[in-house]
Amino acid sequence: MLPKFFLAAFAACTLALPAAAASPSPRGSWLAEDINGGGVIDRLQTTLQLGADGKVTGMGGCNRYMGTATVKGDAITFGPMAGTRMACAPAVMDQENKFHAALETVRSWHIAQGLLFLRDESGNVVLRFSTMDKHKPK
């Protein structure tokens, strides 16, 4: 039989444990780190913000864009994106075009170590993002 003080200490420690963390979600603000294995231009902000309502906004590098996404479990698809039509340096426009082309192929998502991986239907990582949300686990 365990002493009463041990049982009381065990109960106090058990009650002090934090609740289980919520399961990860692709919703939030993300900064592109890689597009189809080709990296990204340093200091060029290609971003993705995914709202709980499925609305998508962000910066392709030169132009702002908006649209929708459908998330069901680990499946995700992006609808057509609308955006501004500014012209930038050729390298910036090239990255932006590659980013939007990659978004069109996305079919699933996975989060590991604070990174969001978006995969095509074959399971290949086509986009990798780091979190821009301070509250997301790293």
N, C-alpha and C positions, 0 to 999 in steps of 0.2 A: 504494500500500500504506500502511495506517495504522500509525503508530508503536505499539510495544507498550504504552507507558504510556497512550495514548489508549484502546486496547482494554481494558486492565485497569480504567481508570476507568469506562468505559462499562459493563462487566460488574458492577462494584461498585454502580453506581447502579441498574442494572436489578434486581439482587438485593434492593436495599433498598426497592423499591416495595412498598406495602401490597397485600395480596390484594384482589381485587375484593369490593366490599361485597355482602352477601347481599341478595337481592331483597326489596323491601318486603313486609310482611305486615300484615293487619288485626289480627293477634293482639297483645295488650298492653292497656294501660290508656289510655282516651281520655276527654276532657272535652268535652261538647257546647258548640259555639259558635253553632250555628244549627239551627233546626228548621223545615223547609218555608219558608225565606226570612223567617221572622218573628223571628229572633234568639232570645235567651234572657234570662231575668232575671239581672241582675248578682248575683254572689255566691251564686247557687243552683247547687249542684253536681249536674248531671245527667251521670252517668258510664256508661261501658261498659267492662267488662273481658272480653276474649275470650281464652280459654285455648287452648293447642295441642290440647287434647282436645275442643274444640268447646263447652265449658261457658261460659256467659255469666252474669255477675253485674254488679251495678251499683246505682246510686242513681238513681231517677227524678226526684228533687228532694225528695220527701217520703218515699217508700217504697223499701225495698230490693227488688230483683227478681232472679230467676234463671231460667235456661232453657238452651236449646242453640242453636247455629248450625251450619250446614253451609257450608263454604268449599271450593270447587273452582275453582282458577284465580282469575279475577276475579269469579266468581259467588259470591254469599252469600245465604243465606236464614236467617231466624230462626224457630225454633219458638215455640210458645206460652210465655209468660212467667208465672211465679208470683211473687207478692210479698206483702209485708206490707200491712196495710189500715189504716194510720193516716190520719186526716183532717188536712189542713193548710189554709192560707189558700186561698181560691178561685183566685187567680192561680197559685199553686204547683200546685194540683191540675190546672188547665187546661194548664199546661206539661207536666206529667207525662203527662196523657192524650194530648196531641199527640205527645209523644215515643214512647209505646208504639204509637200509631196509625201513625206514620211507620215504625217498626221493622217492622211487619207488611207494608209495601209494598216493602221493600228487596230488590233482586235482584242488585246488583253493587257492587263497591267499587273505589276508586282512591286512591292516596296521592300527594300532591304537596306539596313544601316542608313536610314534617312534619305535614300535615293529612290526615285520613281523610275521604273523601267517600263517602257511601252513596247509591246511586241506585235509583230505581224502574225498572220494566220499560221505561219510555219514555226512560230516560237522564236524567231530572230529578234533581238533587241534593235529597234529602229530609232528610239529616242531614249536618252538618259537625262534625268533632271536631278538637281539638288533642291532641297526645300528652301523656300524663302520665308516660311512661317516660323516664327520664334517658338511657338508652342508645339510644333511637331517634334517627335523624338528623332534624335540623330544617331 
